[in-house]
Amino acid sequence: MNATLTPSTPPRVEVAVAILLRDDDREFLLGSRPHGKPYAGYWEFPGGKLEAGESVAQALQREMHEELGIQIDHQHVEIWRTTEHDYPHAQVRLHWCKVRLWQGNPQPQEGQQIAWQSLPPTVEPILPGAFPVLDALQHSTPQI
Ligand SMILES: Nc1nc2c([nH]c(=O)n2[C@H]2C[C@H](O)[C@@H](COP(=O)(O)OP(=O)(O)OP(=O)(O)O)O2)c(=O)[nH]1
C-alpha cells in the first residue's frame, strides 16, 4: 500500500486537565501553550497527556508540578467530566478535574504565560477543546 495515499488517523490521546479554582470558584487559571507545541500561543487550562500506567489524578499531579511548580494532594483532585475534541494532530479525550487546594504559588515553569481569569475569559485565542468546559463553567457557577 502506498502510505502517501492512505489517510492516516491521528493518534488518540488521553489528557488530564486542571481547573484550578480560587476566590469561591470565581477565578480559574489559564496558561499559554509554549512554542514548539501544536497551537503554540493559544490559551488553555494547565494539563497534559497521561503517561503509560498513570491515572488521571497522577498525571494531573505530575503536570501541575512540571508546568506550575505546585503540589496537589490526591484527595483534592475532583474528577469532574470528560470531553473529546478532534484536531488534525490528535483525537483528544480530556479529563477535567477541579482543584481548589494546592501547595505553592503557581509560577510558569516552561516559559508560558499564565493568567487568572473569570467568565468570560479575556485572553485569546483559546484552544477549541476548552470551549465546552468554559460553557459548562458558565452554567454551573451562577454567582459569576
Ligand atoms: N492542557 C490542555 N490541553 C488541552 C486543552 N484543550 C485541548 O483541546 N487540549 C489538547 C491540546 C493537546 O492536543 C492535548 C494536550 O497535549 P499536550 O501536547 O499539551 O500535552 P503535554 O504537555 O503532555 O505535551 P508533550 O509532553 O507532548 O510536550 O490536549 C486544555 O484546555 N488544556
The ligand as an ORCA input file, in Angstrom:
! r2SCAN-3c Opt
* xyz 0 1
  N      -3.672     21.138     28.730
  C      -4.712     21.290     27.917
  N      -4.789     20.592     26.754
  C      -5.866     20.816     26.001
  C      -6.894     21.721     26.371
  N      -7.840     21.727     25.398
  C      -7.433     20.884     24.434
  O      -8.012     20.632     23.401
  N      -6.223     20.313     24.801
  C      -5.492     19.375     23.962
  C      -4.336     20.004     23.236
  C      -3.373     18.846     23.067
  O      -3.708     18.158     21.870
  C      -3.662     17.976     24.275
  C      -2.673     18.192     25.386
  O      -1.462     17.684     24.998
  P      -0.066     18.433     25.197
  O       0.740     18.186     23.983
  O      -0.276     19.850     25.599
  O       0.438     17.609     26.414
  P       1.854     17.542     27.092
  O       2.013     18.760     27.958
  O       1.889     16.207     27.770
  O       2.842     17.664     25.867
  P       4.223     16.983     25.496
  O       4.637     16.156     26.660
  O       3.899     16.217     24.248
  O       5.097     18.148     25.228
  O      -4.956     18.335     24.736
  C      -6.780     22.455     27.585
  O      -7.605     23.293     27.961
  N      -5.666     22.192     28.323
*
